[in-house]
Amino acid sequence: MIKLIIYALKRFAWFKRLNAKVTYELLAKRVPAAEWQFMNYGYVPNPNEKPIEVPEDPSIQKYPLQMYHYLALKTDLGGKKVLEVGSGRGGGAKHVASALKPASYIGMDLAQNAVDLANKLHHVPNLKFIQGSAEEIPLPDNSVDVVLNVESCHAYGSVEKFINEVKRVLKPNGTFALVDFRDADKMYVLRQQLKNSGLTWIEEEDISSNVVRAIEAEDEVKKARIKKLFPPKWQKLFGEFAGVVGSTFHTKMKNGVKVYHRFVLKKPA
Ligand SMILES: C[S@@+](CC[C@H](N)C(=O)[O-])C[C@H]1O[C@@H](n2cnc3c(N)ncnc32)[C@H](O)[C@@H]1O
């Protein structure tokens, strides 16, 4: 019953905003664990993508880190000003800011507690985290070279407002690279929103199978992390949220009911 009510309410922009704010404020405040730095479902690279060395350490979330790495490789970040919208607990920002050498990297998130946690956990000279909304980005026009967005825009009240804001803050020739999931029969909506934006289309890839493989490869470590960080009565609910094997998200991805896509666009010169 509660699930049905939440499903119905999610059609309202105000509820989506409230839901995202409350969920991610609460998670960062209640579970400020340093070993949980990523909140995306992860990515296994394609054979044509150059493998990266990630230490075999269960405290490093290898697959979610790879989601960032291979998205960021879609453009050359060397010496660029990067904005990430929806940076969460900041693990992806830290990896990209250290490994791919942008001049500066701002991670922005709606949840102040997530921003505070990220600033506490990650200390890289070219990196800082700020609070702000995707629908009203607190940066000047034409001020960044690249906008990254990882598994976040499904939660926004208005994706159109977000895309307009990305276009506003990007410099001419700037790149917008994003990954996110949708119900398979709704992915066309996001595609159309991007195509209508006035940004130049570069590419779209269906990375659903890469995500399913990551969920399955990370499962044992993820379940152990949930056991460690959450009291028993919350473990099943959080397993659903985190998309463990057998969860609704994993099942829907495996059956093709949900899909996960990667997009790259550019602001015209
Ligand atoms: C699934 S988490 C992904 C976090 C991070 N990108 C990662 O992969 O680890 C979604 C994030 O989007 C943020 N978010 C949701 N709505 C937002 C908004 N309107 N503006 C900025 N961030 C938002 C949430 O607070 C949350 O941290």
The ligand as a Gaussian input file, in Angstrom:
#p B3LYP/6-31G(d) Opt

LIG

0 1
 C       21.859000       7.798000      -6.372000
 S       22.694000       9.160000      -5.666000
 C       24.156000       9.200000      -6.678000
 C       25.269000       9.987000      -6.036000
 C       26.581000       9.997000      -6.819000
 N       26.397000      10.553000      -8.122000
 C       27.175000       8.612000      -6.915000
 O       27.113000       8.024000      -7.998000
 O       27.698000       8.140000      -5.912000
 C       21.783000      10.598000      -6.247000
 C       22.314000      11.921000      -5.702000
 O       21.624000      12.983000      -6.377000
 C       21.379000      14.008000      -5.429000
 N       20.262000      14.854000      -5.879000
 C       18.955000      14.518000      -5.965000
 N       18.239000      15.568000      -6.406000
 C       19.114000      16.596000      -6.624000
 C       18.982000      17.922000      -7.086000
 N       17.799000      18.437000      -7.439000
 N       20.084000      18.697000      -7.187000
 C       21.309000      18.182000      -6.852000
 N       21.493000      16.922000      -6.395000
 C       20.409000      16.130000      -6.277000
 C       21.057000      13.257000      -4.151000
 O       21.142000      14.063000      -2.993000
 C       22.067000      12.120000      -4.217000
 O       23.272000      12.460000      -3.577000

